[in-house]
Amino acid sequence: LRQPRVVWQLAKGLEFQKNWRMKMTPKNYLENVVLKTWDGKGTQEQCFYGFLEEFGEITGKLKKAHRDDVPEQEKQAGLKKELGDWGWYIIHLGYLRKSIDFNQQQFKPDNLQTNKKPQQVIMSISSKIGMMVNGMAEGNKQKERAAMRSLVNSFTDLSNSLGFTTEVILQANTSKLFDRMARGKMHGSGDER
Protein backbone atom coordinates (compact mmCIF):
# COMPACT_ATOMS: atom_id res chain seq x y z
CA LEU A 1 0.00 0.00 0.00
CA ARG A 2 1.45 3.34 -1.05
CA GLN A 3 1.46 6.32 1.25
CA PRO A 4 -0.46 9.38 -0.06
CA ARG A 5 2.74 11.47 -0.38
CA VAL A 6 4.40 8.81 -2.54
CA VAL A 7 1.33 8.55 -4.79
CA TRP A 8 1.23 12.34 -5.15
CA GLN A 9 4.97 12.48 -5.95
CA LEU A 10 4.57 9.70 -8.48
CA ALA A 11 1.63 11.43 -10.17
CA LYS A 12 3.50 14.74 -10.32
CA GLY A 13 6.63 12.98 -11.59
CA LEU A 14 4.76 11.17 -14.34
CA GLU A 15 3.04 14.43 -15.31
CA PHE A 16 6.46 16.11 -15.49
CA GLN A 17 7.86 13.29 -17.64
CA LYS A 18 4.90 13.42 -20.01
CA ASN A 19 5.15 17.20 -20.40
CA TRP A 20 8.94 17.36 -20.71
CA ARG A 21 9.14 20.58 -22.69
CA MET A 22 10.88 22.95 -20.30
CA LYS A 23 14.59 23.68 -20.44
CA MET A 24 16.30 21.42 -17.94
CA THR A 25 18.07 23.55 -15.38
CA PRO A 26 19.52 22.48 -12.03
CA LYS A 27 16.48 24.11 -10.37
CA ASN A 28 13.95 22.27 -12.61
CA TYR A 29 15.74 18.98 -12.06
CA LEU A 30 15.87 19.56 -8.28
CA GLU A 31 12.18 20.45 -8.00
CA ASN A 32 10.76 17.96 -10.49
CA VAL A 33 13.00 14.95 -10.02
CA VAL A 34 15.37 15.00 -7.03
CA LEU A 35 12.87 16.20 -4.43
CA LYS A 36 10.15 13.91 -5.80
CA THR A 37 12.31 10.79 -5.79
CA TRP A 38 14.12 11.44 -2.49
CA ASP A 39 12.49 9.77 0.51
CA GLY A 40 13.53 12.61 2.83
CA LYS A 41 15.44 10.26 5.11
CA GLY A 42 18.99 10.55 3.76
CA THR A 43 21.52 12.72 5.52
CA GLN A 44 24.16 15.01 4.03
CA GLU A 45 26.73 12.38 4.89
CA GLN A 46 24.85 9.64 3.03
CA CYS A 47 24.39 11.94 0.06
CA PHE A 48 28.10 12.77 0.04
CA TYR A 49 28.98 9.05 0.02
CA GLY A 50 26.46 8.46 -2.77
CA PHE A 51 28.01 11.30 -4.79
CA LEU A 52 31.46 9.73 -4.47
CA GLU A 53 30.14 6.22 -5.11
CA GLU A 54 28.41 7.20 -8.36
CA PHE A 55 31.51 9.01 -9.62
CA GLY A 56 33.48 5.86 -8.84
CA GLU A 57 30.95 3.77 -10.76
CA ILE A 58 31.46 5.96 -13.84
CA THR A 59 35.23 5.48 -13.68
CA GLY A 60 34.74 1.76 -13.01
CA LYS A 61 32.56 1.39 -16.12
CA LEU A 62 35.22 3.15 -18.19
CA LYS A 63 38.00 0.96 -16.79
CA LYS A 64 36.05 -2.24 -17.47
CA ALA A 65 35.08 -1.06 -20.96
CA HIS A 66 38.75 -0.64 -21.86
CA ARG A 67 39.98 -3.75 -20.03
CA ASP A 68 37.25 -6.13 -21.18
CA ASP A 69 36.59 -4.66 -24.64
CA VAL A 70 32.91 -4.06 -23.79
CA PRO A 71 30.70 -3.52 -26.88
CA GLU A 72 30.05 0.19 -27.50
CA GLN A 73 26.26 -0.04 -27.09
CA GLU A 74 26.59 -1.80 -23.73
CA LYS A 75 29.25 0.67 -22.58
CA GLN A 76 27.11 3.67 -23.55
CA ALA A 77 24.01 2.27 -21.82
CA GLY A 78 25.91 1.71 -18.57
CA LEU A 79 27.59 5.11 -18.66
CA LYS A 80 24.29 6.88 -19.33
CA LYS A 81 22.77 5.34 -16.20
CA GLU A 82 25.76 6.13 -14.00
CA LEU A 83 26.04 9.70 -15.29
CA GLY A 84 22.37 10.25 -14.48
CA ASP A 85 22.83 8.91 -10.96
CA TRP A 86 25.89 11.10 -10.42
CA GLY A 87 23.98 14.14 -11.70
CA TRP A 88 21.18 13.38 -9.21
CA TYR A 89 23.71 13.33 -6.37
CA ILE A 90 25.44 16.55 -7.51
CA ILE A 91 22.13 18.41 -7.42
CA HIS A 92 20.97 16.74 -4.21
CA LEU A 93 24.25 17.38 -2.38
CA GLY A 94 24.23 21.01 -3.54
CA TYR A 95 20.68 21.32 -2.19
CA LEU A 96 21.40 19.72 1.19
CA ARG A 97 24.65 21.65 1.68
CA LYS A 98 23.13 24.86 0.31
CA SER A 99 26.18 25.12 -1.92
CA ILE A 100 24.34 25.65 -5.23
CA ASP A 101 22.32 28.80 -5.86
CA PHE A 102 19.44 27.21 -7.74
CA ASN A 103 18.09 30.59 -8.82
CA GLN A 104 21.36 31.33 -10.67
CA GLN A 105 23.10 28.06 -11.57
CA GLN A 106 22.63 26.75 -15.09
CA PHE A 107 24.08 23.73 -16.82
CA LYS A 108 26.93 24.61 -19.12
CA PRO A 109 25.82 24.57 -22.79
CA ASP A 110 26.40 21.18 -24.40
CA ASN A 111 29.29 20.80 -26.85
CA LEU A 112 29.34 17.37 -28.42
CA GLN A 113 32.23 18.50 -30.63
CA THR A 114 34.46 18.80 -27.57
CA ASN A 115 38.07 17.77 -27.85
CA LYS A 116 38.15 16.87 -24.17
CA LYS A 117 38.86 13.22 -23.51
CA PRO A 118 36.97 11.51 -20.67
CA GLN A 119 40.26 10.88 -18.84
CA GLN A 120 41.06 14.61 -18.87
CA VAL A 121 37.62 15.51 -17.55
CA ILE A 122 37.79 12.83 -14.84
CA MET A 123 41.15 14.13 -13.63
CA SER A 124 39.73 17.65 -13.52
CA ILE A 125 36.65 16.43 -11.61
CA SER A 126 38.85 14.62 -9.10
CA SER A 127 40.63 17.89 -8.40
CA LYS A 128 37.31 19.74 -7.99
CA ILE A 129 36.03 17.06 -5.60
CA GLY A 130 39.19 17.60 -3.55
CA MET A 131 38.53 21.35 -3.52
CA MET A 132 34.93 20.77 -2.42
CA VAL A 133 35.97 18.37 0.35
CA ASN A 134 38.61 20.83 1.58
CA GLY A 135 36.02 23.60 1.62
CA MET A 136 33.62 21.39 3.59
CA ALA A 137 36.32 20.33 6.07
CA GLU A 138 37.50 23.90 6.58
CA GLY A 139 33.97 25.26 6.88
CA ASN A 140 34.80 27.49 3.91
CA LYS A 141 31.43 27.86 2.16
CA GLN A 142 32.90 30.10 -0.55
CA LYS A 143 35.41 27.43 -1.55
CA GLU A 144 32.74 24.72 -1.37
CA ARG A 145 30.31 26.75 -3.52
CA ALA A 146 32.97 27.47 -6.13
CA ALA A 147 33.77 23.76 -6.36
CA MET A 148 30.08 22.80 -6.64
CA ARG A 149 29.50 25.36 -9.43
CA SER A 150 32.48 23.88 -11.21
CA LEU A 151 31.24 20.31 -10.67
CA VAL A 152 27.87 21.18 -12.24
CA ASN A 153 29.80 22.37 -15.32
CA SER A 154 32.00 19.27 -15.19
CA PHE A 155 28.86 17.10 -15.28
CA THR A 156 28.16 18.59 -18.72
CA ASP A 157 31.81 18.21 -19.79
CA LEU A 158 31.90 14.55 -18.80
CA SER A 159 28.54 13.81 -20.41
CA ASN A 160 29.66 15.52 -23.64
CA SER A 161 33.07 13.81 -23.68
CA LEU A 162 31.22 10.48 -23.57
CA GLY A 163 28.85 11.49 -26.41
CA PHE A 164 25.75 12.56 -24.46
CA THR A 165 23.94 15.83 -23.94
CA THR A 166 23.01 16.82 -20.42
CA GLU A 167 19.34 16.69 -21.40
CA VAL A 168 19.59 13.07 -22.64
CA ILE A 169 21.29 11.99 -19.40
CA LEU A 170 18.74 13.72 -17.17
CA GLN A 171 15.74 12.48 -19.19
CA ALA A 172 16.99 8.88 -18.98
CA ASN A 173 17.60 9.25 -15.25
CA THR A 174 14.15 10.76 -14.71
CA SER A 175 12.48 7.90 -16.58
CA LYS A 176 14.45 5.30 -14.62
CA LEU A 177 13.69 6.87 -11.23
CA PHE A 178 9.97 7.34 -11.82
CA ASP A 179 9.72 3.81 -13.19
CA ARG A 180 11.36 2.49 -10.01
CA MET A 181 9.05 4.63 -7.90
CA ALA A 182 5.99 3.28 -9.70
CA ARG A 183 7.16 -0.29 -9.07
CA GLY A 184 8.13 0.38 -5.43
CA LYS A 185 11.81 -0.34 -6.17
CA MET A 186 13.49 2.91 -5.08
CA HIS A 187 15.60 1.15 -2.45
CA GLY A 188 17.73 -1.91 -2.88
CA SER A 189 20.80 -2.92 -4.82
CA GLY A 190 21.56 -3.35 -8.46
CA ASP A 191 21.27 -1.24 -11.57
CA GLU A 192 18.39 -3.29 -12.99
CA ARG A 193 15.97 -3.31 -10.05
N, C-alpha and C positions, 0 to 999 in steps of 0.2 A: 504494500500500500504506500503510495507516494504522499509525502507531506504537501500541503497546499503551496508553500513557498517554492518547492521544487517543481511542481506542476506549472506554476506561474512563470518561473524562470525558463522552463522548457518551452512553454508557449511563446514567450517573448523572444527566445533564442531562435526558434523555428521561423517566427515572423521576420526576424532580422535576416536570417539566411535567405528566405524567399524573396525579400525586397532588397537584396544586396546591390544597391545602386549608389550609395554614398561613397565618397572618397575615404579610404581607410587611413585613419590617423591613429596615433597612439591613444588619444582620448576616445575615439569611436570604438577601438578594439577593447580598451579597458571597460567601458560602460556596457558594450553589447556582447562581449565574449568573456573576458576575464572575470568580471564580477558576477556574471550569471552562471559560470561553471565552477566557481570557487565555493567550497562548502562553508567558508567563514571560520573554519577551525584551525587552519594552518598558521603558524607563527612566522615572524620575520626570519628566524633561524632556519626553519624548515624550507621556506621559500629560497633562502640563500643557498642551501644545500641542493635544492632542486635545480636552481640556476646553474650551479657548477656541474651537477650531474648531467644535465642536458647538453651543455657545451662539450663535456667529455664524451657523450654518446655520438655527437657529430664527428669529433676527431677519431673516435673508434671506428665509425662506419667508413671514414676515409682510409684509415689504416688497413682495414680488412679488405676494402675494395681494391687497393693496390697490391696487398699481399696475396689475396686469394683470386685475383682476376675476376671479380664479381661482374656479371653482365651489366651493361650500362643502365638498362631499364630498371633492374632491381636496385642498383646503387642509387639512382635518382629517386625512386620511390621511398627508400629508407631515409635518405637525406632530407627529403621534403617533410617527412613526419618529424624528424628530429629538429629541424630548423623551426618548424611551427611550435614545437614544445618549448624550445629555447626562447623564442619570441614571446610566448605566453609568460614565461618566468621573468624576462627582462621587464616587461610592462608591470607584472604583478609586484616584483621586488621594488621597482621605482615607485609604485603606489604605496606599498607598505612602509617604505623608508622615507616617503615624501621627498624623493630625490629626482623626480621628473616633474616638471611644470607642464601638466597636461593641457593647459590652455595655450601654451606656446610651442611645445615640442611637436615636430613633424618628422615623418620618415624622410630620409634623404631620397631625392629622386632616383629612380632605377636607372641603371646604365648596364644593359646586357652586353655592350661592346667593351666592357672593362678589360684592361690588360692585367688586372690584379689576379694573381694566382691564389687559390684557396690557402696554400701554405703561408703566403705573405699575410693574408688577412687574419689567419688564425694566430700567427705570431703577434700581430698588432693587437688583436683582441686579448691575448694573454697578458700583454703589457697593461692594457686598460683595466682588466680585471684586477691586476695588482694595484693599480692606482686607486680603484674603487675600494678595495679591501683596506689599503693604507688609510684612506680617508675615513672609512668606517671605524677603524681601530683608533685613530687619532681623534675621533669626534669632529673631524674637519668636514662639515657639510658642503662647503664650497668645492673642495677637492672631490668629494663623493658625487656631487651633482655634475661636475664637469665630466667625470668618468662615465656616469650613466648617460649623459647626452651623447657622448662619443660612442658608447656601446649601442645605443639605438641606431646611430648611423652605421656602425659596424655590422649590425644585423642585416641592413640592406646590402652592404659591401659583400658579406659572406654569401648571402642569397644570390646576388648577381654573379659572383665569381663561380658559383656552382650551376648557373644557367637558369635561375628562377627570378621572377619579380617578387617584391615584397607582398603584393596583392595575392598572387597565386599561393604563396606559402600560408598567409593568414586565412585565406578562404578554405584551403584544405584543412588547416587546423581547426577552424570553426566547424566545418562539417563533421570532422572526426569527434570533436568534443560533444557536440549536440547529439550526435548519434549514440555515443556512449551514455550520455545523460538519459536519453529516451529509453535505452535498454537497461538502465540501472547499473552500469559498469564503469562509473567514474573512478572507483578505487580498485586497487588490485595491481597485479603485475603483468607485464607483457605488452608488447606493442599492438598485438591483435586481439585485445579483449573486447 
